[in-house]
Amino acid sequence: MDLGLKDKIAFVAASSQGLGKSVALELAREGAHVILNGRNTELLEATKQEIDGVGSGKVSAFIGDLSIAEDRDRIVNTILKQYTAIDILVTNTGGPVSGRFETLSQDDWNTTYELLLGSAVSLVRSFLPGMKTQPWGRIISITSQAVKQPVENLILSNSVRASVVGLMKTLASELGEYNITVNNVMPGYTKTNRLKTLIEKNPTFAEAVNEIPLKRFGNPEEFAAAVTFLASARASYITGTSLAVDGGWIKNIL
Ligand SMILES: NC(=O)c1ccc[n+]([C@@H]2O[C@H](COP(=O)([O-])OP(=O)(O)OC[C@H]3O[C@@H](n4cnc5c(N)ncnc54)[C@H](OP(=O)(O)O)[C@@H]3O)[C@@H](O)[C@H]2O)c1
């Protein structure tokens, strides 16, 4: 299947490692120009070098913390000077801190709003005018299986990510007329640094593997394949969905 991604321009937020990196790598393999981001300069540069040359597209990288408005503005302004519009926006950041309600502070909540919801709102606001003029666009939000079924000890993720899904579902209705699709992809337990850290903090987290019908944690490449399809020209009639890549962990019928 030709995914029609050659020469598309994709900004993959928080992509120096983990799920974002895998998505960027897969888009690059399909011939897209990819724009990477992360906070750690060395990590970001290493990832840029790794992805450079895997496909025919250009790879660029912008350092910055997407939970900070000034960083977002700087990154977006630089990108929009280089490219008048992007085709594909993948919203993503690192996950919020783990914990139960009584172990978390009001500050933890405020930081998480900005990290998960604020970053997504702001990136869509910045890149939307360009997508509308094309008119073509793909907006994909990396959320979590937690939006369908709360994950123990992750109350911040369970709560604030639901608002991102509300945002994206509403955007799907508002932006369809501009040929812009908007979807969420919900990772299940996937082998990245985030999962490693959660297990180190709380070893019982690893027992979740027994609740997964496929009886293993996912690989980032398996997640990236789903995002890449939704970003492609071939996913032209899919919008407003939340696709789980969770090995069957979510127990809801729908
Ligand atoms: N892996 C899983 O099992 C799983 C399951 C459900 C949901 N999720 C969610 O999916 C998202 C990605 O997870 P992951 O497993 O890929 O995490 P990860 O392995 O920790 O990677 C996170 C990436 O985002 C960058 N990053 C973190 N915070 C950032 C910020 N504020 N601004 C810009 N870049 C930032 C990191 O680089 P720097 O640190 O250098 O910035 C890194 O490149 C997270 O929100 C996570 O909670 C993951």
The ligand as a Tripos MOL2 file, in Angstrom:
@<TRIPOS>MOLECULE
LIG
   48    52     1     0     0
SMALL
NO_CHARGES

@<TRIPOS>ATOM
      1 N1          5.1390    3.8120   27.1130 N.am      1 LIG1
      2 C1          3.9740    3.5110   27.6410 C.2       1 LIG1
      3 O1          3.7690    2.3870   28.1250 O.2       1 LIG1
      4 C2          2.8550    4.5270   27.6380 C.ar      1 LIG1
      5 C3          1.5440    4.0810   27.8990 C.ar      1 LIG1
      6 C4          0.5210    5.0110   27.9030 C.ar      1 LIG1
      7 C5          0.7780    6.3410   27.6740 C.ar      1 LIG1
      8 N2          2.0530    6.7420   27.4280 N.ar      1 LIG1
      9 C6          2.2940    8.1580   27.2120 C.3       1 LIG1
     10 O2          2.8130    8.4050   25.9230 O.3       1 LIG1
     11 C7          3.6780    9.5540   25.9750 C.3       1 LIG1
     12 C8          5.0520    9.1780   25.4180 C.3       1 LIG1
     13 O3          5.5370    8.1230   26.2360 O.3       1 LIG1
     14 P1          6.9600    7.4380   26.0500 P.3       1 LIG1
     15 O4          6.7800    6.0740   26.5910 O.co2     1 LIG1
     16 O5          7.4620    7.6290   24.6810 O.co2     1 LIG1
     17 O6          7.8140    8.3090   27.0690 O.3       1 LIG1
     18 P2          9.4070    8.4560   27.1800 P.3       1 LIG1
     19 O7         10.0780    7.2050   26.7990 O.co2     1 LIG1
     20 O8          9.6300    9.0170   28.5260 O.co2     1 LIG1
     21 O9          9.7850    9.5720   26.0740 O.3       1 LIG1
     22 C9          9.2780   10.8470   26.2040 C.3       1 LIG1
     23 C10         9.8640   11.7550   25.1310 C.3       1 LIG1
     24 O10         9.3000   13.0370   25.2600 O.3       1 LIG1
     25 C11        10.3220   14.0300   25.5010 C.3       1 LIG1
     26 N3          9.6980   14.9740   26.4180 N.ar      1 LIG1
     27 C12         9.2540   14.7220   27.6550 C.ar      1 LIG1
     28 N4          8.6820   15.8090   28.1670 N.ar      1 LIG1
     29 C13         8.7710   16.7820   27.2270 C.ar      1 LIG1
     30 C14         8.3630   18.1320   27.1870 C.ar      1 LIG1
     31 N5          7.7460   18.7050   28.2220 N.pl3     1 LIG1
     32 N6          8.5960   18.8420   26.0610 N.ar      1 LIG1
     33 C15         9.2350   18.2800   25.0150 C.ar      1 LIG1
     34 N7          9.6300   17.0010   24.9970 N.ar      1 LIG1
     35 C16         9.4110   16.2580   26.1060 C.ar      1 LIG1
     36 C17        11.4900   13.2330   26.0550 C.3       1 LIG1
     37 O11        12.7360   13.8320   25.8390 O.3       1 LIG1
     38 P3         13.3710   14.8590   26.9100 P.3       1 LIG1
     39 O12        13.2350   14.2070   28.2400 O.co2     1 LIG1
     40 O13        14.7720   15.0860   26.4550 O.co2     1 LIG1
     41 O14        12.5300   16.0810   26.7970 O.co2     1 LIG1
     42 C18        11.3550   11.9600   25.2220 C.3       1 LIG1
     43 O15        11.8550   12.1660   23.9240 O.3       1 LIG1
     44 C19         3.7410    9.9770   27.4460 C.3       1 LIG1
     45 O16         2.8350   11.0180   27.6710 O.3       1 LIG1
     46 C20         3.3110    8.7260   28.1850 C.3       1 LIG1
     47 O17         2.7570    8.9870   29.4430 O.3       1 LIG1
     48 C21         3.1000    5.8680   27.3900 C.ar      1 LIG1
@<TRIPOS>BOND
     1     1     2 1
     2     2     3 2
     3     2     4 1
     4     4     5 ar
     5     4    48 ar
     6     5     6 ar
     7     6     7 ar
     8     7     8 ar
     9     8     9 1
    10     8    48 ar
    11     9    10 1
    12     9    46 1
    13    10    11 1
    14    11    12 1
    15    11    44 1
    16    12    13 1
    17    13    14 1
    18    14    15 2
    19    14    16 1
    20    14    17 1
    21    17    18 1
    22    18    19 2
    23    18    20 1
    24    18    21 1
    25    21    22 1
    26    22    23 1
    27    23    24 1
    28    23    42 1
    29    24    25 1
    30    25    26 1
    31    25    36 1
    32    26    27 ar
    33    26    35 ar
    34    27    28 ar
    35    28    29 ar
    36    29    30 ar
    37    29    35 ar
    38    30    31 1
    39    30    32 ar
    40    32    33 ar
    41    33    34 ar
    42    34    35 ar
    43    36    37 1
    44    36    42 1
    45    37    38 1
    46    38    39 2
    47    38    40 1
    48    38    41 1
    49    42    43 1
    50    44    45 1
    51    44    46 1
    52    46    47 1
@<TRIPOS>SUBSTRUCTURE
     1 LIG1         1 GROUP 0 **** ****
